[in-house]
Amino acid sequence: MPRSVNKVASREKRKKFLKLAKGFWGRRKNVWTIAKHHIEKALQYQYRDRRLKKRHFRRLWIVRINAACRLNGTTYSKFIGAMKKKNIEINRKILADFAMNKPEYFAKLVQYVMN
C-alpha cells in the first residue's frame, strides 16, 4: 500500500511560513528550509525584544531626565529621592517628556521638589 501524505496541509504550512518571510533578503524569502530557520530565529528575537524594549525606553527616559536635572543644578538621583520624600508620583515617561518638550515646566518642578 502506498504511503499517504497530506499534500494540502503541507503546502498550507509552507505557504504560511513563506508569507512570514516576506521582505527577507536572498534565499531566506523563498527557499523552504532556509526560510523556516530564519523565521524561527526571528520569532525568538521578537519574543525577547518585546521585553527588552521596556528596559531600553526606561534607560532613555532616565538619561533625558538626568540631562535636564543637571541643567537645573541637581542630579537624577537627588531629584528622584526628593520627589519620593514629597510623595510626588510622576512616572519617568512623563518626566522625560517634560524635560524634552516643556523645559520651563521641568525647571519649576525641580525648584519645587528641591526646596
C-alpha positions in Angstrom: 0.0 0.0 0.0 1.5 3.4 -0.9 2.4 5.9 1.8 -0.3 8.5 2.4 0.8 12.2 2.7 -1.3 15.2 3.4 -0.2 17.3 0.5 -2.8 20.1 1.1 -1.8 20.6 4.8 1.9 20.5 3.9 1.5 23.1 1.2 -0.6 25.4 3.5 2.1 25.2 6.2 4.8 26.1 3.8 2.8 29.0 2.3 2.1 30.3 5.8 5.8 30.3 6.7 6.9 31.8 3.4 4.3 34.5 3.9 6.1 35.4 7.2 9.4 35.5 5.3 8.1 38.3 3.0 10.7 41.1 2.9 13.7 38.8 3.8 16.7 39.1 1.6 18.0 36.4 -0.8 17.1 32.8 -0.5 15.7 33.5 3.0 12.4 34.5 1.4 11.7 31.7 -1.0 13.7 28.5 -0.1 11.7 26.5 2.4 14.4 25.1 4.7 16.3 28.4 4.9 13.2 30.5 5.4 12.0 28.1 8.1 15.2 28.5 10.1 15.3 32.3 9.8 11.6 32.7 10.6 12.0 30.6 13.8 15.0 32.8 14.8 13.1 36.0 14.0 10.2 34.9 16.2 12.6 34.2 19.1 14.1 37.7 18.7 10.6 39.2 18.5 9.5 37.5 21.8 12.7 38.5 23.6 12.7 42.1 22.3 9.2 42.8 23.4 10.6 42.6 26.9 13.9 44.4 26.2 12.0 47.3 24.6 10.6 48.3 28.0 14.1 48.3 29.5 15.5 50.4 26.7 12.8 53.0 27.0 13.3 53.3 30.7 17.0 53.8 30.2 16.3 56.5 27.6 13.9 58.3 29.9 16.4 58.3 32.8 19.2 59.7 30.6 16.9 62.5 29.5 15.7 63.3 33.0 19.3 63.3 34.2 20.4 65.7 31.5 17.6 68.1 32.3 18.3 67.8 36.1 21.9 68.7 35.5 20.9 71.8 33.5 18.9 72.8 36.6 21.7 72.2 39.1 21.0 68.8 40.5 21.4 65.2 39.6 18.9 62.5 38.7 19.3 60.5 42.0 18.8 63.6 44.2 15.8 64.7 42.2 14.1 61.3 42.3 14.9 61.0 46.0 13.4 64.4 46.7 10.3 63.5 44.7 9.8 60.4 46.8 10.1 62.4 50.0 7.5 64.9 48.8 5.2 62.0 47.7 5.0 63.2 44.1 4.3 60.3 41.8 5.0 61.2 38.2 6.4 58.4 36.1 9.6 58.6 34.2 7.9 58.7 30.8 6.1 61.9 31.7 9.1 63.4 33.4 11.2 62.7 30.3 8.6 64.3 28.1 8.6 67.4 30.3 12.4 67.5 30.2 12.4 67.4 26.4 9.3 69.4 25.3 8.5 71.7 28.3 11.8 72.6 29.9 10.3 75.5 31.7 7.7 73.2 33.5 10.5 70.8 34.3 12.6 73.7 35.8 9.7 74.7 38.0 9.2 71.1 39.1 12.8 70.8 40.0 12.7 74.1 42.0 9.6 72.9 43.9 10.9 69.5 44.7 14.4 70.6 45.7 13.2 73.4 48.1 
